[in-house]
């Protein structure tokens, strides 16, 4: 795993953390919610920010890991390459 690939995993994890926070604050709709189902239309959807549901799920999964588990996963992937 190159330095750039490692940095990408870190950025993806951070994006997952930001999406979780935005959902908790009511600024980002839950996965699967369409804009037409949002009464006031003030909440963003994944489509609005051009993120695919699979990307969102992967990034949110990374954000769920504690720091040590995340580092272990990155090292495991790096060793496999």
The first five atom37 places (N, CA, C, CB, O) and aatype in JSON, in Angstrom:
{
  "aatype": [20, 20, 20, 20, 20, 20, 20, 20, 20, 20, 20, 20, 20, 20, 20, 20, 20, 20, 20, 20, 20, 20, 20, 20, 20, 20, 20, 20, 20, 20, 20, 20, 20, 20, 20, 20, 20, 20, 20, 20, 20, 20, 20, 20, 20, 20, 20, 20, 20, 20, 20, 20, 20, 20, 20, 20, 20, 20, 20, 20, 20, 20, 20, 20, 20, 20, 20, 20, 20, 20, 20, 20, 20, 20, 20, 20, 20, 20, 20, 20, 20],
  "atom_mask": [
    [1, 1, 1, 1, 1],
    [1, 1, 1, 1, 1],
    [1, 1, 1, 1, 1],
    [1, 1, 1, 1, 1],
    [1, 1, 1, 1, 1],
    [1, 1, 1, 1, 1],
    [1, 1, 1, 1, 1],
    [1, 1, 1, 1, 1],
    [1, 1, 1, 1, 1],
    [1, 1, 1, 1, 1],
    [1, 1, 1, 1, 1],
    [1, 1, 1, 1, 1],
    [1, 1, 1, 1, 1],
    [1, 1, 1, 1, 1],
    [1, 1, 1, 1, 1],
    [1, 1, 1, 1, 1],
    [1, 1, 1, 1, 1],
    [1, 1, 1, 1, 1],
    [1, 1, 1, 1, 1],
    [1, 1, 1, 1, 1],
    [1, 1, 1, 1, 1],
    [1, 1, 1, 1, 1],
    [1, 1, 1, 1, 1],
    [1, 1, 1, 1, 1],
    [1, 1, 1, 1, 1],
    [1, 1, 1, 1, 1],
    [1, 1, 1, 1, 1],
    [1, 1, 1, 1, 1],
    [1, 1, 1, 1, 1],
    [1, 1, 1, 1, 1],
    [1, 1, 1, 1, 1],
    [1, 1, 1, 1, 1],
    [1, 1, 1, 1, 1],
    [1, 1, 1, 1, 1],
    [1, 1, 1, 1, 1],
    [1, 1, 1, 1, 1],
    [1, 1, 1, 1, 1],
    [1, 1, 1, 1, 1],
    [1, 1, 1, 1, 1],
    [1, 1, 1, 1, 1],
    [1, 1, 1, 1, 1],
    [1, 1, 1, 1, 1],
    [1, 1, 1, 1, 1],
    [1, 1, 1, 1, 1],
    [1, 1, 1, 1, 1],
    [1, 1, 1, 1, 1],
    [1, 1, 1, 1, 1],
    [1, 1, 1, 1, 1],
    [1, 1, 1, 1, 1],
    [1, 1, 1, 1, 1],
    [1, 1, 1, 1, 1],
    [1, 1, 1, 1, 1],
    [1, 1, 1, 1, 1],
    [1, 1, 1, 1, 1],
    [1, 1, 1, 1, 1],
    [1, 1, 1, 1, 1],
    [1, 1, 1, 1, 1],
    [1, 1, 1, 1, 1],
    [1, 1, 1, 1, 1],
    [1, 1, 1, 1, 1],
    [1, 1, 1, 1, 1],
    [1, 1, 1, 1, 1],
    [1, 1, 1, 1, 1],
    [1, 1, 1, 1, 1],
    [1, 1, 1, 1, 1],
    [1, 1, 1, 1, 1],
    [1, 1, 1, 1, 1],
    [1, 1, 1, 1, 1],
    [1, 1, 1, 1, 1],
    [1, 1, 1, 1, 1],
    [1, 1, 1, 1, 1],
    [1, 1, 1, 1, 1],
    [1, 1, 1, 1, 1],
    [1, 1, 1, 1, 1],
    [1, 1, 1, 1, 1],
    [1, 1, 1, 1, 1],
    [1, 1, 1, 1, 1],
    [1, 1, 1, 1, 1],
    [1, 1, 1, 1, 1],
    [1, 1, 1, 1, 1],
    [1, 1, 1, 1, 1]
  ],
  "atom_positions": [
    [[0.85, -1.17, 0.0], [0.0, 0.0, 0.0], [0.9, 1.23, 0.0], [-0.97, 0.0, 1.23], [1.79, 1.37, 0.84]],
    [[0.66, 2.1, -0.92], [1.46, 3.32, -1.02], [0.99, 4.35, 0.01], [1.37, 3.92, -2.43], [-0.07, 4.21, 0.63]],
    [[1.8, 5.35, 0.18], [1.44, 6.44, 1.08], [0.12, 7.07, 0.65], [2.55, 7.5, 1.11], [-0.73, 7.38, 1.49]],
    [[-0.06, 7.25, -0.65], [-1.28, 7.87, -1.17], [-2.51, 7.01, -0.89], [-1.14, 8.12, -2.67], [-3.56, 7.53, -0.52]],
    [[-2.38, 5.71, -1.06], [-3.51, 4.82, -0.77], [-3.87, 4.86, 0.71], [-3.18, 3.37, -1.2], [-5.05, 4.84, 1.07]],
    [[-2.87, 4.92, 1.55], [-3.11, 5.02, 3.0], [-3.82, 6.33, 3.34], [-1.78, 4.91, 3.79], [-4.76, 6.36, 4.13]],
    [[-3.37, 7.4, 2.73], [-4.01, 8.7, 2.95], [-5.47, 8.68, 2.46], [-3.23, 9.81, 2.23], [-6.34, 9.27, 3.09]],
    [[-5.72, 8.0, 1.35], [-7.08, 7.87, 0.84], [-7.97, 7.17, 1.85], [-7.1, 7.11, -0.49], [-9.1, 7.6, 2.07]],
    [[-7.48, 6.08, 2.48], [-8.28, 5.37, 3.49], [-8.59, 6.31, 4.66], [-7.53, 4.11, 4.0], [-9.69, 6.3, 5.2]],
    [[-7.6, 7.12, 5.05], [-7.82, 8.06, 6.16], [-8.85, 9.12, 5.78], [-6.49, 8.74, 6.55], [-9.69, 9.49, 6.6]],
    [[-8.79, 9.58, 4.54], [-9.78, 10.58, 4.09], [-11.17, 9.98, 3.98], [-9.36, 11.18, 2.74], [-12.16, 10.63, 4.3]],
    [[-11.24, 8.73, 3.54], [-12.54, 8.06, 3.46], [-13.13, 7.87, 4.85], [-12.4, 6.7, 2.76], [-14.33, 8.04, 5.05]],
    [[-12.28, 7.53, 5.81], [-12.75, 7.39, 7.2], [-13.27, 8.74, 7.71], [-11.6, 6.87, 8.12], [-14.33, 8.8, 8.35]],
    [[-12.54, 9.79, 7.44], [-12.97, 11.13, 7.87], [-14.29, 11.51, 7.21], [-11.88, 12.18, 7.53], [-15.15, 12.11, 7.86]],
    [[-14.46, 11.18, 5.95], [-15.72, 11.45, 5.26], [-16.86, 10.7, 5.94], [-15.63, 11.06, 3.78], [-17.96, 11.24, 6.09]],
    [[-16.61, 9.47, 6.35], [-17.62, 8.69, 7.08], [-17.98, 9.34, 8.4], [-17.11, 7.28, 7.32], [-19.16, 9.38, 8.78]],
    [[-16.98, 9.86, 9.1], [-17.23, 10.57, 10.37], [-18.08, 11.81, 10.13], [-15.89, 10.96, 11.05], [-19.0, 12.11, 10.9]],
    [[-17.77, 12.53, 9.06], [-18.52, 13.75, 8.75], [-19.96, 13.44, 8.37], [-17.83, 14.53, 7.63], [-20.88, 14.17, 8.74]],
    [[-20.16, 12.35, 7.62], [-21.52, 11.97, 7.25], [-22.32, 11.56, 8.48], [-21.5, 10.82, 6.23], [-23.5, 11.91, 8.6]],
    [[-21.7, 10.81, 9.39], [-22.39, 10.44, 10.63], [-22.8, 11.67, 11.42], [-21.5, 9.53, 11.49], [-23.92, 11.75, 11.92]],
    [[-21.9, 12.63, 11.52], [-22.19, 13.86, 12.27], [-23.29, 14.66, 11.59], [-20.92, 14.71, 12.4], [-24.17, 15.21, 12.26]],
    [[-23.25, 14.73, 10.26], [-24.28, 15.47, 9.52], [-25.64, 14.81, 9.69], [-23.91, 15.57, 8.03], [-26.66, 15.5, 9.81]],
    [[-25.68, 13.49, 9.69], [-26.95, 12.79, 9.9], [-27.47, 13.06, 11.31], [-26.79, 11.26, 9.67], [-28.66, 13.32, 11.5]],
    [[-26.58, 13.0, 12.29], [-26.98, 13.23, 13.69], [-27.5, 14.65, 13.89], [-25.79, 12.97, 14.63], [-28.39, 14.88, 14.71]],
    [[-26.96, 15.59, 13.13], [-27.38, 16.99, 13.24], [-28.61, 17.3, 12.38], [-26.23, 17.91, 12.84], [-29.12, 18.42, 12.39]],
    [[-29.09, 16.29, 11.64], [-30.26, 16.52, 10.79], [-29.94, 17.27, 9.51], [-31.29, 17.27, 11.55], [-30.83, 17.85, 8.9]],
    [[-28.68, 17.25, 9.1], [-28.27, 17.97, 7.89], [-28.15, 17.05, 6.68], [-26.94, 18.67, 8.14], [-28.1, 17.53, 5.54]],
    [[-28.1, 15.73, 6.92], [-27.97, 14.75, 5.84], [-28.99, 13.65, 6.08], [-26.52, 14.16, 5.77], [-29.07, 13.08, 7.17]],
    [[-29.77, 13.35, 5.05], [-30.8, 12.33, 5.15], [-30.18, 10.95, 5.31], [-31.72, 12.36, 3.93], [-29.04, 10.72, 4.92]],
    [[-30.95, 10.04, 5.89], [-30.51, 8.66, 6.01], [-30.4, 8.03, 4.63], [-31.49, 7.85, 6.9], [-31.0, 8.51, 3.67]],
    [[-29.62, 6.98, 4.53], [-29.46, 6.28, 3.26], [-30.82, 5.78, 2.78], [-28.45, 5.09, 3.39], [-31.6, 5.23, 3.56]],
    [[-31.08, 5.99, 1.51], [-32.33, 5.52, 0.91], [-33.45, 6.54, 0.9], [-32.78, 4.32, 1.63], [-34.47, 6.32, 0.26]],
    [[-33.28, 7.65, 1.6], [-34.31, 8.69, 1.63], [-34.17, 9.56, 0.39], [-34.22, 9.55, 2.92], [-33.09, 10.08, 0.09]],
    [[-35.26, 9.71, -0.33], [-35.25, 10.54, -1.54], [-35.62, 11.98, -1.19], [-36.22, 9.98, -2.61], [-36.34, 12.23, -0.22]],
    [[-35.12, 12.9, -1.99], [-35.39, 14.32, -1.79], [-36.9, 14.58, -1.75], [-34.73, 15.16, -2.9], [-37.36, 15.43, -0.98]],
    [[-37.66, 13.86, -2.57], [-39.11, 14.07, -2.61], [-39.8, 13.67, -1.31], [-39.71, 13.29, -3.77], [-40.94, 14.06, -1.07]],
    [[-39.12, 12.88, -0.47], [-39.7, 12.45, 0.8], [-39.29, 13.34, 1.98], [-39.28, 11.03, 1.09], [-39.62, 13.05, 3.13]],
    [[-38.59, 14.42, 1.67], [-38.17, 15.35, 2.72], [-39.09, 16.57, 2.64], [-36.65, 15.77, 2.55], [-39.05, 17.32, 1.67]],
    [[-39.93, 16.75, 3.68], [-40.96, 17.79, 3.62], [-40.45, 19.19, 3.31], [-41.69, 17.82, 4.9], [-40.98, 19.86, 2.43]],
    [[-39.45, 19.65, 4.03], [-39.01, 21.03, 3.83], [-37.89, 21.15, 2.79], [-38.54, 21.63, 5.14], [-37.59, 22.25, 2.34]],
    [[-37.28, 20.04, 2.4], [-36.25, 20.05, 1.37], [-34.93, 20.66, 1.81], [-36.74, 20.78, 0.2], [-34.05, 20.88, 0.99]],
    [[-34.78, 20.93, 3.11], [-33.56, 21.57, 3.61], [-32.47, 20.57, 4.0], [-33.88, 22.43, 4.79], [-31.37, 20.96, 4.38]],
    [[-32.77, 19.29, 3.89], [-31.8, 18.27, 4.26], [-31.17, 17.73, 2.99], [-32.47, 17.13, 5.09], [-31.87, 17.42, 2.02]],
    [[-29.86, 17.61, 2.99], [-29.15, 17.07, 1.83], [-29.31, 15.56, 1.75], [-27.66, 17.43, 1.9], [-29.5, 14.89, 2.77]],
    [[-29.25, 15.03, 0.55], [-29.22, 13.59, 0.33], [-27.84, 13.23, -0.22], [-30.36, 13.13, -0.64], [-27.08, 14.1, -0.62]],
    [[-27.54, 11.94, -0.24], [-26.26, 11.5, -0.82], [-26.16, 11.94, -2.27], [-26.11, 9.97, -0.71], [-25.08, 12.31, -2.74]],
    [[-27.26, 11.89, -2.97], [-27.29, 12.31, -4.37], [-26.89, 13.78, -4.51], [-28.68, 12.07, -4.98], [-26.2, 14.16, -5.45]],
    [[-27.34, 14.6, -3.57], [-27.01, 16.03, -3.61], [-25.51, 16.28, -3.53], [-27.71, 16.76, -2.46], [-24.99, 17.22, -4.13]],
    [[-24.82, 15.42, -2.79], [-23.38, 15.62, -2.61], [-22.57, 14.62, -3.43], [-23.01, 15.5, -1.13], [-21.37, 14.45, -3.23]],
    [[-23.25, 13.97, -4.37], [-22.63, 13.09, -5.37], [-21.82, 11.94, -4.74], [-21.72, 13.9, -6.27], [-20.69, 11.67, -5.13]],
    [[-22.45, 11.29, -3.75], [-21.85, 10.13, -3.11], [-22.78, 8.94, -3.29], [-21.57, 10.41, -1.6], [-23.97, 9.02, -2.98]],
    [[-22.24, 7.85, -3.8], [-23.02, 6.64, -4.0], [-23.31, 5.97, -2.65], [-22.28, 5.66, -4.94], [-22.51, 6.06, -1.73]],
    [[-24.47, 5.3, -2.54], [-24.79, 4.62, -1.29], [-23.72, 3.62, -0.85], [-26.11, 3.9, -1.43], [-23.43, 3.49, 0.34]],
    [[-23.12, 2.91, -1.81], [-22.06, 1.95, -1.44], [-20.84, 2.66, -0.88], [-21.66, 1.1, -2.66], [-20.21, 2.18, 0.06]],
    [[-20.5, 3.83, -1.46], [-19.38, 4.61, -0.92], [-19.7, 5.05, 0.5], [-19.09, 5.86, -1.81], [-18.88, 4.91, 1.41]],
    [[-20.9, 5.56, 0.69], [-21.32, 6.02, 2.01], [-21.22, 4.89, 3.03], [-22.76, 6.55, 1.95], [-20.72, 5.09, 4.13]],
    [[-21.7, 3.71, 2.66], [-21.67, 2.57, 3.58], [-20.23, 2.19, 3.93], [-22.4, 1.37, 2.98], [-19.91, 1.94, 5.09]],
    [[-19.36, 2.13, 2.92], [-17.97, 1.76, 3.16], [-17.28, 2.79, 4.06], [-17.2, 1.63, 1.83], [-16.57, 2.43, 5.0]],
    [[-17.5, 4.05, 3.77], [-16.87, 5.11, 4.55], [-17.41, 5.15, 5.98], [-17.07, 6.46, 3.88], [-16.65, 5.38, 6.93]],
    [[-18.7, 4.93, 6.13], [-19.29, 4.92, 7.47], [-18.77, 3.72, 8.26], [-20.84, 4.88, 7.37], [-18.54, 3.83, 9.47]],
    [[-18.59, 2.58, 7.59], [-18.01, 1.41, 8.26], [-16.61, 1.72, 8.78], [-17.97, 0.21, 7.32], [-16.26, 1.33, 9.89]],
    [[-15.81, 2.41, 7.97], [-14.47, 2.8, 8.42], [-14.54, 3.73, 9.62], [-13.69, 3.47, 7.27], [-13.74, 3.64, 10.54]],
    [[-15.51, 4.63, 9.6], [-15.67, 5.59, 10.7], [-16.09, 4.91, 12.0], [-16.69, 6.66, 10.32], [-15.83, 5.42, 13.08]],
    [[-16.74, 3.75, 11.89], [-17.2, 3.02, 13.08], [-16.04, 2.36, 13.83], [-18.22, 1.96, 12.67], [-16.15, 2.08, 15.02]],
    [[-14.94, 2.11, 13.13], [-13.79, 1.46, 13.76], [-13.06, 2.41, 14.7], [-12.83, 0.93, 12.69], [-12.92, 3.6, 14.41]],
    [[-12.6, 1.87, 15.83], [-11.77, 2.72, 16.68], [-10.39, 2.83, 16.01], [-11.65, 2.15, 18.14], [-10.08, 2.09, 15.08]],
    [[-9.59, 3.74, 16.49], [-8.31, 4.05, 15.84], [-7.42, 2.82, 15.7], [-7.57, 5.12, 16.63], [-6.82, 2.61, 14.64]],
    [[-7.32, 2.01, 16.74], [-6.45, 0.82, 16.68], [-6.95, -0.19, 15.66], [-6.35, 0.17, 18.06], [-6.16, -0.77, 14.92]],
    [[-8.26, -0.42, 15.62], [-8.83, -1.36, 14.65], [-8.65, -0.84, 13.22], [-10.32, -1.59, 14.94], [-8.36, -1.61, 12.3]],
    [[-8.81, 0.46, 13.05], [-8.61, 1.05, 11.73], [-7.17, 0.87, 11.28], [-8.98, 2.54, 11.75], [-6.92, 0.46, 10.14]],
    [[-6.22, 1.17, 12.16], [-4.8, 1.02, 11.83], [-4.47, -0.43, 11.51], [-3.92, 1.54, 12.98], [-3.7, -0.7, 10.6]],
    [[-5.04, -1.36, 12.26], [-4.79, -2.78, 12.02], [-5.33, -3.2, 10.67], [-5.43, -3.63, 13.13], [-4.68, -3.97, 9.96]],
    [[-6.49, -2.69, 10.31], [-7.07, -3.03, 9.0], [-6.2, -2.48, 7.87], [-8.52, -2.49, 8.89], [-5.96, -3.16, 6.88]],
    [[-5.75, -1.25, 8.02], [-4.89, -0.65, 7.0], [-3.6, -1.45, 6.87], [-4.59, 0.81, 7.34], [-3.15, -1.72, 5.75]],
    [[-3.0, -1.83, 7.98], [-1.76, -2.61, 7.95], [-1.98, -3.99, 7.32], [-1.19, -2.77, 9.37], [-1.12, -4.48, 6.59]],
    [[-3.13, -4.59, 7.6], [-3.43, -5.9, 7.03], [-3.54, -5.81, 5.5], [-4.75, -6.46, 7.62], [-3.02, -6.66, 4.78]],
    [[-4.21, -4.76, 5.02], [-4.32, -4.56, 3.58], [-2.94, -4.28, 2.99], [-5.3, -3.39, 3.26], [-2.6, -4.8, 1.93]],
    [[-2.16, -3.47, 3.66], [-0.83, -3.14, 3.16], [0.05, -4.38, 3.07], [-0.16, -2.1, 4.06], [0.83, -4.53, 2.12]],
    [[-0.07, -5.28, 4.04], [0.74, -6.49, 4.02], [0.32, -7.45, 2.92], [0.66, -7.19, 5.36], [1.13, -8.24, 2.43]],
    [[-0.94, -7.39, 2.54], [-1.46, -8.29, 1.51], [-1.07, -7.84, 0.11], [-2.97, -8.38, 1.62], [-1.14, -8.62, -0.84]],
    [[-0.65, -6.61, -0.02], [-0.31, -6.07, -1.35], [1.12, -6.41, -1.7], [-0.51, -4.55, -1.4], [1.59, -6.05, -2.78]]
  ]
}
